[in-house]
Amino acid sequence: MKRNGLLKQRFAGICLILIGLVFLLIASTGSSLEDTDGTAAVLVIPLGVYLVFTKKAVMD
């Protein structure tokens, strides 16, 4: 049961990393200051990396 939960957690972490990369891609093509804001990626990517590499069950 714990293994299934960790697999879900790792999958969610990979999804967060991919979403963060999409945020960076969108921010890199912006023309104004507001369009190039990458704050969401700065918050989402480290969380995704943590979910992928931790051995603790963060998501229940």
C-alpha positions in Angstrom: 0.0 0.0 0.0 2.8 2.4 0.9 4.5 1.7 -2.5 1.4 2.7 -4.4 1.2 6.0 -2.5 4.8 6.8 -3.2 4.3 6.1 -6.9 1.4 8.5 -6.9 3.5 11.0 -5.1 6.4 10.7 -7.6 3.9 11.0 -10.5 2.5 14.2 -9.0 6.0 15.5 -8.5 6.8 14.9 -12.2 3.6 16.6 -13.2 4.5 19.7 -11.1 8.0 19.8 -12.6 6.5 19.7 -16.1 3.9 22.4 -15.2 6.8 24.5 -13.9 8.7 24.1 -17.1 5.6 25.2 -19.1 5.4 28.2 -16.9 9.0 29.0 -17.7 8.5 28.6 -21.4 5.5 30.9 -21.3 7.4 33.5 -19.2 10.4 33.4 -21.6 8.2 34.4 -24.5 6.6 37.4 -22.8 7.0 40.9 -23.9 6.1 43.0 -20.9 7.4 42.8 -17.3 4.2 41.0 -16.1 4.4 38.4 -18.9 8.0 37.4 -18.0 7.2 36.8 -14.3 8.4 33.3 -13.4 7.3 33.3 -9.8 5.0 30.3 -10.2 7.8 28.2 -11.6 10.1 29.2 -8.7 7.5 27.9 -6.3 6.3 24.8 -8.2 9.5 23.2 -9.5 11.2 22.7 -6.1 8.0 21.2 -4.7 8.0 18.8 -7.5 11.6 17.8 -7.0 10.9 17.3 -3.4 8.0 15.0 -4.1 10.0 13.0 -6.6 13.1 12.4 -4.4 11.8 12.1 -0.8 11.2 8.8 0.8 8.6 10.2 3.2 4.9 9.9 2.3 4.0 13.5 1.9 0.7 12.8 0.2 -1.8 10.6 2.0 
